[in-house]
C-alpha cells in the first residue's frame, strides 16, 4: 500500500440530522453529479460510510 501524504477534511454544511441518502440525493438531483462528492462521510455518531 502506498504512503498517504495528505488528507482533506470537508464539512457538508448540513444539520447533523441530515441523512447520507439525503446528501447523495442532493448531489444527484440538484447538482447533476453522477458520482458522490466525497469518498467517505463520517456521521455524527462516528460511523464511517464509504461512498466511492
Secondary structure, 3 states (H helix, E strand, C coil): CCCCCCCCCCCCCCCCCCCHHHHHHHHHHCCCCCCCCCCEEECCCCCEEECC
